[in-house]
Amino acid sequence: MSTLQVDSLIFDVDGTLWDSVEVAAKAWNTIIDEMGLEKHVTGEELQNLFGRPMDVIFNTLFPGLDPGMADVFSEKCMGYENDLLLEEPGTVYPHVVETIRELSKKMPLFIVSNCQSGYIEVCMKDLGIEAYITDTLCFGDRPVSKGANIRYLADKHGLKAPAYVGDTQGDADACVEAGVPIIFADYGFGSVKAPDHVISDFKELLDLCQ
């Protein structure tokens, strides 16, 4: 495996650190029933949409909702999803926690996601990795493109050679926008046409990133 000279790593969450789609679907369907809506969602539907901004996901799944109801519905879904994940964590991918612990000894680590506010914090708490992550940023806290948030975090911390670890073409496009290389986690939810680097197991980052 060739090596990549980096001074930091920025991680995606869903499809990279863990898989929470079934818990998310359970949470959303609870709110759907509570609000008397007819359409339930499946984990597969969410998996195909995760990685996009939250407003895009809701507009795609529920395009006919009254705007006022849509705002209430999305807020309830995201809030209950965060709460439920503290009780029923997502499925962490192999070697994520121990690899993050080892990587943190070599370089600062960050998380950037298109998720709602609080979601990254829930993931970190469930995985027990809060102490190893320097900073995080999400669409819910700063509603701009993922690429803009990656760039913002890199500039905020003076990162000279960061790389982003993600699992979808959307992640790769965000990396182009941010001007950072994409390390494609091919075990995740999506595919990437021309990744800069590929990992099939999270622990491969230890040898890849120098």
C-alpha positions as CSV (number, residue, x, y, z in Angstrom):
1,M,0.0,0.0,0.0
2,S,1.3,3.5,-0.9
3,T,1.4,6.0,1.9
4,L,-0.3,9.4,2.1
5,Q,1.5,12.3,3.8
6,V,-1.1,14.1,6.0
7,D,-1.2,16.2,9.1
8,S,-4.7,15.4,10.0
9,L,-7.8,13.3,9.1
10,I,-11.4,14.3,8.9
11,F,-14.0,11.6,9.1
12,D,-17.5,11.2,7.7
13,V,-19.9,9.3,10.1
14,D,-22.5,7.2,8.3
15,G,-21.0,4.4,6.2
16,T,-17.6,5.3,7.5
17,L,-17.6,5.0,11.3
18,W,-20.9,3.2,11.8
19,D,-24.2,2.2,10.3
20,S,-27.3,3.6,12.1
21,V,-29.9,3.4,9.3
22,E,-32.1,0.8,11.0
23,V,-32.2,2.7,14.3
24,A,-32.9,6.0,12.4
25,A,-35.7,4.4,10.4
26,K,-37.2,3.1,13.7
27,A,-37.1,6.6,15.2
28,W,-38.5,8.3,12.1
29,N,-41.4,5.8,11.8
30,T,-42.3,6.4,15.5
31,I,-42.7,10.1,14.7
32,I,-44.5,9.3,11.5
33,D,-47.1,7.3,13.4
34,E,-47.3,10.0,16.1
35,M,-48.1,12.6,13.5
36,G,-50.5,10.5,11.6
37,L,-48.5,10.4,8.3
38,E,-48.9,7.4,6.0
39,K,-45.5,6.9,4.5
40,H,-43.1,4.8,6.5
41,V,-39.4,4.8,5.7
42,T,-37.0,1.9,5.5
43,G,-33.3,1.5,6.4
44,E,-32.5,0.9,2.8
45,E,-34.2,4.2,1.8
46,L,-32.2,6.1,4.4
47,Q,-29.0,4.4,3.4
48,N,-29.4,5.6,-0.1
49,L,-29.9,9.2,1.1
50,F,-27.6,9.4,4.1
51,G,-24.7,11.8,3.4
52,R,-26.9,14.4,1.8
53,P,-28.0,17.5,3.8
54,M,-30.9,16.8,6.1
55,D,-33.3,19.1,4.3
56,V,-32.6,17.3,1.0
57,I,-33.4,14.0,2.6
58,F,-36.7,15.1,4.0
59,N,-37.7,16.9,0.8
60,T,-36.9,13.7,-1.2
61,L,-38.8,11.4,1.1
62,F,-41.8,13.6,1.9
63,P,-42.1,16.1,-1.0
64,G,-45.8,16.9,-0.5
65,L,-45.7,18.0,3.1
66,D,-46.9,21.4,4.1
67,P,-43.7,23.5,4.9
68,G,-44.8,24.2,8.4
69,M,-45.6,20.5,9.1
70,A,-42.3,19.5,7.4
71,D,-40.3,21.7,9.8
72,V,-42.0,20.2,12.8
73,F,-41.8,16.7,11.4
74,S,-38.1,16.9,10.6
75,E,-37.2,18.5,14.0
76,K,-39.1,15.7,15.8
77,C,-37.5,13.0,13.7
78,M,-33.9,14.2,14.2
79,G,-34.4,14.8,17.9
80,Y,-35.9,11.4,18.6
81,E,-33.2,9.8,16.4
82,N,-30.5,11.3,18.5
83,D,-32.3,10.1,21.7
84,L,-32.9,6.6,20.5
85,L,-29.3,6.2,19.3
86,L,-28.1,6.8,22.9
87,E,-30.3,3.8,23.9
88,E,-29.7,1.7,20.7
89,P,-26.4,2.6,19.2
90,G,-25.6,2.1,15.5
91,T,-23.4,-0.7,14.4
92,V,-19.7,0.4,14.5
93,Y,-17.5,-0.9,11.7
94,P,-14.6,-3.2,12.7
95,H,-11.5,-1.6,14.2
96,V,-12.9,1.9,14.2
97,V,-12.4,2.7,17.9
98,E,-9.0,1.3,18.4
99,T,-7.7,2.8,15.1
100,I,-9.0,6.2,16.0
101,R,-7.3,5.9,19.4
102,E,-4.0,5.1,17.7
103,L,-4.3,7.7,15.0
104,S,-5.0,10.4,17.6
105,K,-1.4,9.8,19.0
106,K,0.0,10.8,15.6
107,M,-2.3,13.6,14.3
108,P,-5.4,15.6,15.2
109,L,-8.7,14.0,14.1
110,F,-12.0,15.7,13.1
111,I,-15.5,14.8,12.0
112,V,-17.6,16.6,9.3
113,S,-21.0,15.4,8.4
114,N,-24.2,16.6,6.7
115,C,-26.2,15.4,9.7
116,Q,-28.3,17.2,12.3
117,S,-27.0,19.0,15.3
118,G,-26.2,16.6,18.1
119,Y,-25.8,13.5,15.9
120,I,-22.0,13.6,15.8
121,E,-21.9,14.0,19.6
122,V,-24.2,11.0,20.0
123,C,-22.0,8.9,17.8
124,M,-18.8,9.9,19.6
125,K,-20.4,9.1,23.0
126,D,-21.7,5.7,21.8
127,L,-18.3,4.8,20.5
128,G,-16.4,6.3,23.4
129,I,-14.1,8.4,21.1
130,E,-14.8,11.9,22.4
131,A,-11.3,12.3,23.8
132,Y,-9.7,11.5,20.5
133,I,-11.6,14.0,18.3
134,T,-10.3,17.6,18.2
135,D,-13.3,19.2,16.6
136,T,-16.5,18.5,14.7
137,L,-18.8,20.3,12.3
138,C,-22.2,19.4,10.8
139,F,-24.8,20.8,8.4
140,G,-27.2,21.3,11.4
141,D,-24.7,23.7,13.0
142,R,-23.5,25.3,9.8
143,P,-25.9,24.8,7.0
144,V,-23.6,25.0,4.0
145,S,-22.2,22.3,1.7
146,K,-20.0,19.6,3.2
147,G,-17.1,20.8,1.1
148,A,-17.4,24.3,2.6
149,N,-17.5,22.8,6.1
150,I,-14.5,20.7,5.4
151,R,-12.6,23.7,4.2
152,Y,-13.8,25.8,7.1
153,L,-12.6,23.3,9.7
154,A,-9.3,22.9,7.9
155,D,-8.8,26.7,7.8
156,K,-9.9,27.1,11.4
157,H,-7.3,24.7,12.7
158,G,-4.6,25.7,10.2
159,L,-4.4,22.2,8.7
160,K,-1.9,22.1,5.8
161,A,-2.4,18.5,4.5
162,P,-5.7,17.1,5.7
163,A,-7.5,14.1,4.1
164,Y,-11.2,13.2,4.3
165,V,-12.4,9.6,4.9
166,G,-15.8,9.0,3.4
167,D,-17.9,6.4,1.5
168,T,-19.9,8.2,-1.2
169,Q,-19.5,10.2,-4.4
170,G,-21.0,13.1,-2.5
171,D,-18.1,12.9,-0.1
172,A,-15.6,12.8,-3.0
173,D,-17.3,15.8,-4.6
174,A,-17.1,17.7,-1.3
175,C,-13.4,16.9,-1.2
176,V,-12.9,18.4,-4.6
177,E,-14.7,21.5,-3.4
178,A,-12.6,21.7,-0.3
179,G,-9.3,20.9,-2.1
180,V,-8.5,17.8,0.0
181,P,-7.9,14.1,-1.0
182,I,-10.7,11.6,-0.5
183,I,-9.9,8.2,1.2
184,F,-12.7,6.0,0.1
185,A,-14.1,3.6,2.6
186,D,-15.3,0.9,0.2
187,Y,-17.1,-1.1,3.0
188,G,-19.6,1.8,3.4
189,F,-22.9,2.8,1.7
190,G,-21.8,4.1,-1.7
191,S,-19.2,4.2,-4.4
192,V,-16.6,6.7,-5.7
193,K,-15.6,7.0,-9.3
194,A,-12.0,8.1,-8.9
195,P,-10.9,8.1,-5.2
196,D,-7.4,9.3,-4.3
197,H,-7.0,6.3,-2.0
198,V,-9.1,3.3,-1.0
199,I,-9.5,1.4,2.3
200,S,-11.4,-1.8,2.8
201,D,-10.9,-1.9,6.6
202,F,-10.7,1.1,8.8
203,K,-7.4,-0.1,10.4
204,E,-5.7,0.3,7.0
205,L,-5.5,4.1,7.8
206,L,-2.7,3.3,10.2
207,D,-0.4,2.2,7.4
208,L,-1.8,4.5,4.8
209,C,-1.5,7.8,6.6
210,Q,2.0,8.9,7.6
